[in-house]
Amino acid sequence: MQTQVMVQFFLYGGLDDQSLSRLLTCRDTVSATAGVLLRIVHYTCHSGEFCDLLAVPLMDVNSSSTPTPGTVRRLLDFLREKFRENCAMDDCPVLCTALFVLCFLACLNVANRRMILADENFFEDMRSYICCSNFGKRFVYNAGEPLMYFTSWVKDESSFGSIMTVRESIKRLFRDILTENLFLEDSYQFMLRTLVGNEDNRELVLLEFPDTVARLVKLLVSSGDFSLLAEVTGTLGNLSFRKEDVQRQVRETPGVISKLLSILAWELPSYLQCNASRLLDTVTDCQETMKAVLEVPDTVTRFVKLLVNSGDDDLLDNVARILANLSLDNPDVQHQVGGAPGVIAKLLTVLSSGNSPDLQMFSIKSEELPG
């Protein structure tokens, strides 16, 4: 009852920050009350106080509470104005939350999505802000997810009259990221990795910027920066997904396999090892590469150590697939894996946990291993 009173008060009056915080912890009541979503968005537009707290009820709202198109327009105008102002770094949370809200509204229905994608100036202003602003990198780090959604929608050319214009803006964004000045920045690598997570953008990069893979591989072999290596391996993993020509280019470049193995040989951050193992798993699915991997001393021992010691499900999945490939029709590797201390116990633990399906499959197959 108290929550409903607070909701009504919010709809017709106002709340201080403390009351608003209490109100937004009651997500079900807020989301189920007609008009609350629209009121929250309007409140944030008027006050300029976008924050994660205000976006909480947006995640649970149902389609019956869809705001009017005027709300989408106000958000577009708000963001465009901020982009053109080249606003200060302190405004980054405001921009990011506003973009998340806009992205959510676009997910609710096609009409909102069409209105956003038809706004050519919005995409161009955002591109200019990202590439030219002193604060664009911070925005990229925090707003990568909604940016990926927006670019994934730019694929149905028949749906939107100005779709090619929007696509050109995205191409210009790629081009700016891939210039010599920005290519070494790990934050722009994050932007690139996020964008090429979408298949259409992956095709766009490979067609429009054919030297991208070679440049990324060069960075992979030569760099010692953990953050940059994490983004490079993640980007190459996305680009090589279902692309045999890219996989071949990566694995045939001298130094790549040994660099990936060296990343996995040390106790480095799990996000780096996860991306590196995913890329290695992608490019080792052929006899020639598996032979090259096994020629590196202690390779199987390294992977077994990761398998036994790691608690990261994604990393474990990748390592399990690599070990499965390496042990295929190879009795020596099978004996080494099956006889290593802790392997059977770890596989049994995974089977009983219900997590990590790829590793579970490897665990089941491993019942035939010695030991």
PAMIFI-879819 format. One record per residue (C-alpha): residue in one letter; x, y, z. Coordinates in steps of 0.02 Angstrom, whole numbers, padded with zeros to 5 digits, always signed. Example, Ala and Ser with C-alpha at 12.3 -4.5 7.8 and 13.67 -1.06 7.14 Angstrom:
A+00615-00225+00390/S+00684-00053+00357/
This chain:
M+00000+00000+00000/Q+00139+00121+00045/T+00225+00086-00121/Q+00065+00120-00219/V+00045+00285-00129/M+00224+00330-00175/V+00191+00282-00356/Q+00038+00392-00365/F+00132+00535-00283/F+00269+00514-00412/L+00143+00515-00555/Y+00060+00676-00502/G+00190+00764-00399/G+00373+00735-00370/L+00496+00641-00262/D+00661+00682-00183/D+00811+00570-00220/Q+00790+00466-00062/S+00607+00430-00093/L+00641+00392-00276/S+00775+00267-00225/R+00652+00176-00113/L+00518+00178-00246/L+00628+00104-00381/T+00674-00046-00275/C+00493-00102-00294/R+00514-00149-00476/D+00356-00253-00499/T+00240-00119-00431/V+00323+00018-00531/S+00323-00080-00693/A+00142-00136-00675/T+00073+00039-00643/A+00007+00125-00799/G+00098+00284-00843/V+00248+00261-00729/L+00369+00224-00870/L+00317+00378-00967/R+00327+00483-00810/I+00503+00420-00770/V+00567+00457-00944/H+00487+00629-00944/Y+00556+00663-00770/T+00732+00622-00826/C+00715+00725-00985/H+00660+00878-00889/S+00787+00862-00749/G+00932+00798-00852/E+00968+00677-00710/F+00986+00516-00806/C+01060+00380-00697/D+01056+00191-00687/L+00928+00200-00547/L+00801+00280-00662/A+00824+00144-00792/V+00785+00001-00671/P+00596-00012-00701/L+00623+00000-00890/M+00697-00173-00890/D+00537-00256-00826/V+00402-00152-00906/N+00278-00238-01020/S+00226-00180-01193/S+00060-00110-01130/S+00156+00030-01047/T+00245+00080-01207/P+00273+00268-01206/T+00214+00382-01343/P+00324+00421-01494/G+00346+00595-01420/T+00455+00518-01285/V+00571+00441-01415/R+00582+00607-01505/R+00626+00699-01345/L+00762+00574-01305/L+00834+00590-01481/D+00835+00779-01467/F+00911+00771-01294/L+01053+00657-01350/R+01086+00752-01511/E+01100+00915-01416/K+01224+00837-01295/F+01326+00760-01436/R+01337+00927-01526/E+01387+01017-01365/N+01535+00898-01349/C+01482+00886-01167/A+01599+00864-01021/M+01653+00695-00953/D+01539+00718-00803/D+01392+00702-00923/C+01444+00529-00984/P+01327+00435-00864/V+01186+00547-00925/L+01220+00505-01107/C+01244+00320-01076/T+01085+00298-00976/A+00987+00401-01103/L+01052+00290-01242/F+01006+00133-01144/V+00830+00201-01118/L+00816+00243-01303/C+00878+00070-01348/F+00749-00009-01235/L+00609+00094-01312/A+00670+00039-01484/C+00657-00143-01427/L+00476-00120-01375/N+00405-00093-01549/V+00446-00067-01731/A+00375+00110-01737/N+00501+00173-01609/R+00641+00083-01699/R+00595+00158-01866/M+00587+00332-01793/I+00763+00314-01721/L+00842+00238-01877/A+00760+00369-01988/D+00849+00508-01893/E+01005+00527-01999/N+01074+00673-01900/F+01066+00575-01737/F+01185+00440-01799/E+01301+00565-01880/D+01307+00674-01723/M+01343+00521-01616/R+01480+00464-01735/S+01558+00637-01731/Y+01551+00640-01541/I+01632+00468-01523/C+01772+00503-01645/C+01806+00687-01614/S+01762+00717-01432/N+01889+00713-01293/F+01764+00606-01198/G+01708+00490-01338/K+01812+00343-01276/R+01727+00341-01106/F+01558+00346-01192/V+01609+00198-01302/Y+01660+00094-01151/N+01495+00120-01064/A+01374+00122-01210/G+01443-00019-01319/E+01292-00133-01292/P+01154-00016-01355/L+01267+00038-01499/M+01279-00144-01551/Y+01089-00158-01548/F+01069-00004-01656/T+01190-00067-01787/S+01108-00239-01788/W+00944-00158-01839/V+01024-00075-01990/K+01006-00224-02105/D+00830-00223-02178/E+00849-00098-02319/S+00666-00112-02368/S+00602-00055-02199/F+00677+00118-02185/G+00689+00253-02317/S+00854+00324-02255/I+00935+00157-02213/M+01082+00179-02331/T+01121+00348-02255/V+01127+00269-02082/R+01234+00128-02150/E+01355+00256-02223/S+01369+00337-02051/I+01414+00169-01977/K+01543+00140-02114/R+01620+00309-02075/L+01624+00260-01891/F+01719+00101-01936/R+01836+00200-02046/D+01876+00321-01905/I+01907+00177-01784/L+02024+00095-01908/T+02134+00247-01939/E+02312+00237-01879/N+02280+00360-01738/L+02138+00261-01660/F+02184+00083-01702/L+02301+00064-01554/E+02176+00127-01427/D+02103-00017-01327/S+01941+00079-01302/Y+01913+00091-01489/Q+01958-00092-01501/F+01815-00122-01380/M+01700-00023-01493/L+01757-00124-01644/R+01737-00290-01552/T+01561-00242-01498/L+01509-00187-01671/V+01575-00340-01763/G+01481-00452-01642/N+01340-00422-01767/E+01352-00527-01925/D+01304-00387-02045/N+01436-00272-01974/R+01562-00414-01982/E+01530-00429-02168/L+01543-00241-02186/V+01714-00235-02103/L+01785-00380-02202/L+01724-00309-02368/E+01759-00125-02341/F+01920-00141-02240/P+02011-00296-02306/D+02173-00263-02210/T+02088-00261-02040/V+02128-00442-01998/A+02311-00420-02043/R+02324-00265-01935/L+02240-00351-01788/V+02353-00503-01804/K+02505-00389-01806/L+02444-00310-01644/L+02412-00480-01568/V+02589-00540-01602/S+02679-00381-01551/S+02580-00306-01406/G+02607-00341-01222/D+02461-00236-01158/F+02333-00350-01074/S+02182-00238-01108/L+02228-00214-01290/L+02263-00399-01314/A+02094-00442-01239/E+02005-00329-01363/V+02111-00387-01511/T+02081-00571-01476/G+01895-00536-01448/T+01882-00441-01612/L+01974-00576-01709/G+01862-00707-01629/N+01708-00614-01691/L+01779-00585-01865/S+01832-00766-01885/F+01664-00837-01830/R+01606-00952-01971/K+01736-00873-02086/E+01861-01004-02140/D+01965-00881-02242/V+01987-00770-02088/Q+02026-00920-01979/R+02159-00975-02104/Q+02235-00801-02110/V+02247-00795-01920/R+02321-00967-01892/E+02445-00957-02037/T+02522-00794-01976/P+02690-00830-01893/G+02688-00805-01706/V+02499-00809-01678/I+02483-00985-01607/S+02634-00965-01493/K+02570-00796-01431/L+02398-00867-01390/L+02478-01014-01301/S+02591-00898-01202/I+02438-00797-01146/L+02361-00958-01081/A+02522-01015-00997/W+02522-00880-00864/E+02398-00825-00731/L+02332-00677-00827/P+02161-00591-00810/S+02020-00713-00850/Y+01940-00596-00980/L+02101-00601-01081/Q+02122-00789-01065/C+01939-00815-01110/N+01953-00715-01272/A+02121-00793-01315/S+02057-00971-01286/R+01901-00935-01390/L+02009-00875-01534/L+02126-01023-01517/D+01977-01141-01515/T+01913-01059-01674/V+02074-01076-01772/T+02133-01248-01711/D+01996-01351-01790/C+02112-01424-01921/Q+02247-01558-01918/E+02389-01443-01970/T+02357-01318-01831/M+02330-01451-01698/K+02497-01526-01746/A+02578-01354-01731/V+02497-01328-01561/L+02558-01495-01496/E+02735-01458-01553/V+02745-01319-01423/P+02815-01393-01262/D+02695-01422-01117/T+02542-01368-01215/V+02426-01503-01150/T+02492-01477-00973/R+02447-01293-00984/F+02269-01328-01040/V+02245-01463-00908/K+02304-01340-00775/L+02177-01212-00836/L+02043-01346-00837/V+02078-01398-00658/N+02106-01225-00583/S+01989-01106-00673/G+01816-01061-00611/D+01764-00961-00765/D+01630-01057-00861/D+01668-00975-01029/L+01854-01008-01011/L+01819-01188-00960/D+01707-01214-01112/N+01843-01150-01229/V+01980-01254-01147/A+01871-01409-01152/R+01840-01391-01338/I+02026-01364-01371/L+02072-01519-01270/A+01936-01617-01360/N+02011-01567-01528/L+02188-01605-01472/S+02143-01775-01400/L+02043-01830-01552/D+02124-01988-01624/N+02278-01950-01518/P+02307-02083-01383/D+02456-01990-01310/V+02353-01835-01274/Q+02208-01941-01211/H+02322-02028-01085/Q+02399-01862-01032/V+02228-01782-01001/G+02148-01932-00920/G+02295-01966-00805/A+02322-01787-00745/P+02283-01760-00560/G+02118-01669-00530/V+02047-01687-00706/I+01920-01823-00670/A+01865-01737-00508/K+01841-01572-00600/L+01742-01653-00740/L+01630-01743-00616/T+01602-01578-00525/V+01550-01495-00687/L+01431-01636-00728/S+01345-01620-00560/S+01334-01429-00568/G+01224-01415-00723/N+01332-01272-00788/S+01447-01258-00939/P+01361-01372-01068/D+01512-01385-01183/L+01620-01441-01038/Q+01485-01564-00985/M+01492-01642-01157/F+01681-01655-01144/S+01660-01732-00972/I+01544-01866-01038/K+01661-01908-01181/S+01807-01910-01060/E+01735-02060-00967/E+01827-02166-01095/L+01995-02085-01056/P+02124-02181-00954/G+02122-02141-00768/
